[in-house]
Every structure is written in C-alpha cells, then in structure tokens.
Amino acid sequence: MDGQSDVDSREELDEVEPMSKSRRRGRGRGPAKPQTVPPTRPGRSKAASEEQSVNVPTLEGSSNLQQEASRQDSPVHESRETQRKPGITPNDMLTAVFAVKTAMVTVVDEWLDSYKQDREEGLRVLINFIVKCCGCQGVVTKRMLDNKDYATIISSLTKSFKGVSEKYPLCSTEAKGKRFNKNLCEFVTVLVRSCENNLLYDDNLFSVLLALLTSMSDSQVRAFRHTSTLLAMKLMTGIVDASVKVSARLQTITRHFENEINKPVQHQDFTRLEDLQNTITQLKDNLEELTAMTNSTFNGVFANRYCDTVPEIRAICIQELGTWVMHNPGCFLGEQYLKYMGWLLSDKAGSVRLQCVLILQDLYQKNDFIGHLEMFTSRFKDRILCMTLDVELAVGVEIMKLLLLIYQQTEEGLTDAECVHLYSLVFAKDRRLAAGAGTIIYNMWKQKVEKQKGRADQDDTMVFFQFLVTFYMKSELHEHGSYLVDSLWGVPELRDWNTMTSLLLQEPGLQYEEEGALIELMICAIRRAAEAKPPAGREEGKKVLSKNDKENQVRDRMRITNHFIPVLPQLLAKYSADAKYVSRLLNVPLYFNLKTYSTNGQLDRYLDLLLEPVCGIVVKHTEASVLDACASLFSSLCSEQYTFNARSKTAISCLLDNLTDRFNPLVRKVLEGTADEDELYGAATALTKMAGLSRSFNITGLQLLEPCLQLLKKGVKSADMNKQLMVAALHTAASHLFWIKSSPAVMQPLQVKRSLKSFYKVSERCLSSDQAEIRNKAFEVLCDLLVLYSGYVVRTQVDLKMLSCSCPETLQIEMSGFLVDFIFTAPEDDEHADESEELKLAAVERKRNQLAGYCKLILFGVLDLKAAADVLKYYDKFYSDFGDIIKLFLNKTKLIDPVESAKTVGLCLQQLFTELNPTENTGKEFNEIKEVAKRHAVSLGVNLQPIQEQVQALLKQGIPFAFHDIQEVEGGTQPPKLLFLEILSEFSSKVLCKNRTHIIAVLNAKCSKTALSWPSVRMYHCSLNTSISSPRQTKSKRPTIPEPGAPVPASGSEGNVTFPSMENVDGSEGGAYSSPLPSNLGEPDLCSTVSHTEPTNLLGLDEEDGNIFEPETEESKMRNVTQRPQCDSNLKSNSAADLTWLSVIEEEEEVERCVMEDLFDFEEGNDFEDEDLEEGNTSDSENMQSP
C-alpha cells in the first residue's frame, strides 16, 4: 500500500507540472502557478491550526489514481474540492516523527498532497516542521518566506527560544530522542526518494530547502546548527543516491543509443534515435543539477560543520561522508574527500575518532577500493598506528581491526618497524585491545609459517610454537605469559597439547631457555582452559559463565586430563633435576579431573607412576618453590572426596617416615656437638623437607617439636649454628604448634602452654640474630602463633581458653624494635640496597607481609592499640611502599575504638616530636611531622559531626603535652616544645565552631600571660578562632572586591581573605573566607561553542537578545576546504584546540562572580586554569584546523 501510494503521489505531481525534456541547467524558469488553496475549517485560521499542539496526528493516505481521475471528470468535482479538509500540519508531522510506529511513506505522501494543492503553503508547512524539530516555538510566515531573506528568518526564530535552546529533540539521550533521530532521518530519505523523478529538479522545493538549511547550519544557536546539519547531510545522501541511479540509467541509455547508431542506415530507427537522444540530454541535465546541489551542499554545510565545536555535528558529517563514498565511489573516493577522514582521526572527541575508524574499516574491506586508498594509507598510517594507544579503549580496539585489514588487504601491509609498535600491546590490560594485537601478530606468524612449509621435518603447528616461544623470550616479560596466552586464546594451536609435549620430550629437543618458555606458556594455556576465565586484571566485571562456556570448560578439562595423565610422569622424570621447571610442571595435576584416576580403569595405573616421581623430587630438592608445589599436589591427592586418597596417604607417610628415620640419628649428633658438616647438612635438608610438607600434612605424630626446640636453644647460644637448620627448626616447630590445636586427641593444655613459652623465648632471641633469614622466619611464625593462641578467639571460647598464652612484654618490645630496624628502613640503609631490582622488589613484598602480620596482632587484640603508634608514625615517609596497608589498618582501628585510635595518632605525633633534635625544630624533619599530621587529619574525612569526640580527645591529649615541663628560654623566646602546637593546628579545621570554645578554654588554662604572646600559641589560638571571632558586618549586595595591588585584610591564619556579608554569596555565616568559590561557569543556553574563554574576554553582549547571540569574528567564517592541516603522528594532548571557538556570553553578575573567583585564586596562590572543552582529549587538536 505504501509503494502504491508513493507512485500515485508522483504521478499526480507529474500532472500538475510535467517536466520539460529539453530543459537545460541555467535556463530561466518562472515560478509555478499556484493551485486553488483549499478552504480552512470553519472558525479556525491557518496560523491557529499550525500553532495549536496536536497530540495524535490525523494521517490520511493518498487517494487512488483512478479515483482521483474519476473525481476530476465528475461534474461535482469543484464542489468536492471546496469541501476538502485542510492538509497535514507541522504539528501532525512532528507528532508522527515522535511516534513509536509510523509509516513515513504515508506521512510524506500526505505532505505531498498538501504541496500539490498549494506549493507555497506546502513548503511553509515543511519549513515550520523543520523549525519545530529544532525545538523552536517560532513560526515562519508567508511574508517571511516570500522575501527569502534567510538570515532575517533565522534571527527572528532565534528570539523565540527564550533561553532554553539546550533542550532540543536531537540532544536527548533517552529512548524518545533516539527514536526521533531515527524517524527524522527516515522521513528525509523517503522524501528524497519520493521526489527523485520530479520535484527533485524543481527550483521551488529543494533549492529553497537547501538554502534555508545552509543558512541555519551557520547559526550560532546549537539547536539550529545541529538539526539543520543532520537534515542537510541526509538530503545530500538522498541526492547522491539519486545521482547514482541517474548515472546508471544514463549509461544504459547511452549504450542503447550507440547500439542503434552503429546499425546500418537502412536498419536505423530514427524515431527511436531521437527519443534516446532526448532522454540522454534530459538525464545529463538532471545529473548536472544533482551535481550542482551536491557541490553547494558540500561546500555550504559539510565544509563548515566538519570542524564544528559540537562533537555530534562532526560525527554526523563524517558518517555521511562515509556513506557517500560507499554509494558513489567514482565521485567521492578521491583524495579531496578522504582527507577529511584523515584529519578527523585527530579529533579531540572519541566518538568522532571512532566514527572515522569504523568508516575506514568498511572502505578497506572493499577490494575495489584498495587501489584508491594507497595515498591515504601512506599519508595517515603513522597516525593510525599512534591511535592504538588512544585513551578511548573502543577507539583502540577498532584501530586494531583496521590495522589487520590494512595488513591483509594492502600490498605494503605493515613493516617490521611498524609491527614492533604492536608487539607490546598483547600485554595490555584491556582484553579487547590485547586480543586485537594478538590477532595481527598471529596473522604475521601464519604468513611466515606458509613460507616455511617446504621443511618436511616439521608441521605448521611446531613452526607456530617456535615463533611463539621466540617472541615470548624476546619480549623479556617472562612473568606475564598468561597475558600473552589470553591475547591469543582464539588461536586453535594453543590447545594442541600433543604438539607441546612432543616438542618437550623429543630428542634432540629445544634449547634450555626455549624449553622453559614453552613450559611456562603450556602451563598458562592449561590454566586458561581449565578455569575458563582471563588472568587477573583482565576480568570485565563479574561475568557468569554461560551454559555453552561451562560445557567448553568441562570438555577442555577432560582433554587436558586424558592427555597429561600418561605424559606428565615422563615430563617429571625428564625435568626432575631442574627446580624451576619441575615446580611449574607439578601444578599441572591441579587442573585435572582427578576422579578420572578412579573412574577410568586404563588410567588408574598412572597414579602410582605419578606419586613415584613426585616423592623422588622431594628427596632431591630443598627449594621452597618445589616443596610448596609438592605439598599442594599431595593435599589434592589426599582429599577425602577421592576413593584413591588412601594410596596417596600411604605414599606420603612412607616418604615422611624415611625423612624422620634419617633425621633422628643426625639431630642427636648435632645436639651432642659431634656432627660433622655432612651430617649437619643432612639433618638440615631432612628437616627442611619435612617443614615444607607440613603445610598440607599433619606432622604431630612425628614428635618433632622437642628436637626442634632443643635445636633452637642450642642455636641461639652458639653463633655458628647452621642457618638452614635454624630456619627449618623454626618452621617445623611452628607447624607442630599449628597442627596440635586442630588435634584434640593429642592436645595436652599444660604441655602446649609450656612449649609455647619456650618457643616464644627462643624466637625472641632469634629476632636479634645477625642472619636475616633466621630473624625474618622468627617474626613471621610469631605473628601467626600469637594470633592463634593469644587472640580474641582463644580468650573468648571456653574449650580453647585453657590454651590462651599472652604475649610477653619483652617479646612485644623486640617485635616493635624489629619493625623499626628491619621494616621501616630507608632505601640507602637497607641490606638489599646493592642488589638487583628483582631482589629489591622481593624484599619489599616480604616487608609488606611482615607489616601486615604485625598489624594483625593489634587488630586481634594480641597487642595493645597504643602499639599502633609505631606503625602510624611512618604513614607519610613510607607511603609509597606501605601506604595502602597503613590506611586500611587505621580504618580498622577506628572501628574497634574511635577515641583510642585518635589518641594513638596523637601518641605517634608526640613520639616523632620527642625524637626531634631541639636545634632542628623548624627544619626538614619538623615539616615531615606536619605532613604526617596533615595526612592523618585528611583520613578523618569531611563529615565533621561524627568525629568530634575523636578530634577533641586528640587535642586534649596534645595540648598538655606541649606545655608539660616547659622552661622559659632567655631573651623571652618561646620554649621549643611549644612548636608541637603548630602540628596540632593541622586538626583545627576538623573541630566544629561550637566545640572550638572548649578547646580554647583548655589552651588558655595551660597558658600563662607570657605564653599568650609566643608565636606558636598565637598561631594555634588563631587557627581555632578563624570562624568564630569575626564580627558580622553590614549586609551588602555582593562582597567588596579590592583593587589590584591593594593590601588584603588578614583574618585568622595567614592566607585567608575576609569579605563582609559573605552570607549573601555562599550562605555562610560571614567572616573569614579561606577557599575560592566553586566555579559555575557553564555553557550558555544559545551558543555554538563550549565555554573556554576567560571572564575578561566576555565581550560583544547584545543588550536586546541577551544570551542568544554571540559576537562574530573573522575566524568564524567558512574555511578554505582546499587546504589541508598538517597531520602529526604523535599523540599529543592539547586542551586549547585551534578550532573556530566563538565567545561565550554570560550575564553581568556572572562576569563579576568570575572576576571574584579569579581574585580568590590569585590571593591563595592558585593559578587560574581553564577547563577543557571536552573530556578524553588525547589527540592532536591542532590538526583539526585547515591552515
């Protein structure tokens, strides 16, 4: 029905004004004679009918052609015409565009019927519809349209906005606004398609419409500019499509004409030749007119708006340009049009850059376009490569897809130097970006694999793994193999477990470093397949696995299990001597479906083949990584959920029995002092292995506690005790005490408490050992044991209360000393200062664990809360290494006891001040203490009401400390100890005004008359008096702004500016004002740019129109589009873009308010900074402007 209605409308319009076949472009045409205007409804004028809002449009379909003809032949035709209802109104059309479901063909046909009856009235209805689409309530009258002074029309319409131009339909982000955008574009498309055979070549419709839209696109009102640009670009798209159809038809008719004229003269049909010639002439005229409209629209709208200040307008322009190139490549696939895409790759808005990249992807997918894109590729390839690091991740991801197309489609592709830029991106945090880089690299490797197919001794998969191993080794990021695997997870070769293990087992095989890289990548691939989730840092929220993903996970895990159960014993046997490789291979069974050992009879025998090499590895190695891996594997195999756990427990028991039988005779000799070096080493290695396995196996039955305590007592007495044996004894004794608490059958409370006290004594001695390994291990196991036997849980539970053993005071002192001497140490004083960077990082990680263990003692009540002062006083100095731990610890102490926590903060400040040298109380160290106080003050938060008790407790504790035992210095100077008041002043801002009087009373009670004149006392008194001592002054309309260079009256602390009657400005009580007013400079209602100018440049305000018009400058005129900008390949951020920025208009009070803000910032030493127009500016803004 819609299509039939479309045809009927076009045929009826042909009857009104048939086109002349011999018409030429440029020939004068008279205006069409208007038809009889149908009468309006009774009692209702046309203007009233247009201005009145209609909620539901009355859309009547076009009449049938036969019915129309019969009506015209009827003798009562004229009477029916006089009774015809008025045509569609602008409100009807607007309502239809806003509707959820609307047949746009019906709406267009309805308007075409109205236009057929009265062209001038129909054109005015369409123009008023466009005005209403802009959100404007103005109406274009017949007189305004007859003058064709579009500048006057737009000026008149601008005044009808009434300051609300920022709210127009196209700017809405709701579903209604998106629907409006879609329907409006569809309306324009249907309109052009309906008129492409007749009215498209009429001077009365599209010429007027395009002229009006061109003028509106130059308006300073954003609503006009945005809406008109969209309509003009969509109209041009329809015109381009029409020109493509005309060109195709012209080629067909020309071919027929040539075929006819090539016939012999006697066979030629001269009538047909004449008709073909006339048709060709007409089509050429039509094509010339369409080309003229295209050029005028491009130069009048696109050339000005592609660099508009509104990103949405720039995105519309570049999106439609891509449509023109795709639909008519013969005309638009040239350098003079493609250059705009290259320039907008440097746009400061991410949405515009993304739109350019998406268009370029479509172009590079067309094989026919590649030849025309060679110059563009060579010119903008550097810029495209730089965009891989775009701050907008969506842009970077799409750039990867574009680079892959460039590599695959173009002859040059990407050079090796250009590919180096992409290699590191496989380790990027964003998974989509890394996967894009991995796809490009995989295609490069695949191309190299194709070149090496001639070798008969290797298949494609082996060659791929060799390239993968080489790349991983050259990347020098050997700790991030999981990220490389995740980037290439879409590659099927990564799941080829058979090829991986074949490369590792073949002889001669890979080199030593290559084997290590392949093992690491294989373990990462196994973990990725078994867990079905990306590595840490690449998770995209809490993603729940779908049913398909879970099925793939189960399938991959079964494939891993079935393949590695027979192969893993061979790999362990080959690499059993290498601690680094075997520790990684021991993690493979953790990803098995271990039930397969009991359910699959063919694989059952491989369990014993696995346990045998694992036990052999324990016998060979003493490295902690190997023993931890073996302990984890034994823990999994001994789980009660498996039926074969008895076989695993038997193997482990035999292993521990052998180690115990070897250790017992050796330890006797060690205790007797008759052991030689070999026996001493044997005892140390045996005990180290049992300590490593004690992590997952209960060793209380081995009776190792007493021998270990004797070894520790002997070791602390003699300085030549073996370091490895001492560390192993500490670990084993602590493990025994851990396990004994979970074994009620063997637990004897008195004996346990006696053993604990003995262990505490020897561990306390170990904390002062010269051997770093011994004291570190002693500190770590003490933190765990004290929590286990001295924390809240043991003291509050009846059945465990008998095991409670408090921490000795001497041990607390030693642990506090360890904290200061070996954790909070300067880098130059650290024992690892001369070691490599890797060892330094490992040392920092160990210190973080030790600090966390000490903080845990305080939180669990083992140590008093005052012990936290030893931690809090290093908050600022070691913030880079331990700041997150100390901050979390401080928050936890506030939850336990807020007041006591505040007193602890004050205690740590007192300790720091006491440690100061009296001669350096105003130097660097004093400023560091103030920074610590400032950081603790900030940690209290901005909500002052809940923290008043805490702050008052801190100040009441600190003020007596400052005045305690002070002695007056000769010459009337203040005692050095009173400088502590300056430290306390950092907390004055956290005291509410109503509570400051009480703090001042406490201060005055401690001060003598002489002390009130001392600088520190006056400064602290002033910091508390800032907001309560300033008298109210007479109210005025706005605060007085001092003249430049005039002295600023001081009030309270230094740097504060006092203005009278401040309550009229910000609602405060008046008095001192110490911070700048918040800037509320916003974008004006009717303006084409975003505010970026300083207040002193706010000129050109029109008194009549207020905030509607903006001053025009020479820079706001149309640029010469034939010039091109210089494209820089570097991603340089520049907030002051060289675009055509218009001035921002503000009211007079806003101007004065901005000046006042600028003055405040100047007085407080803050430089005034302009805000950026757009967020996320990382591209070359200067490339946007043509030179």
Disulfide bonds with the S-S distance in Angstrom:
none
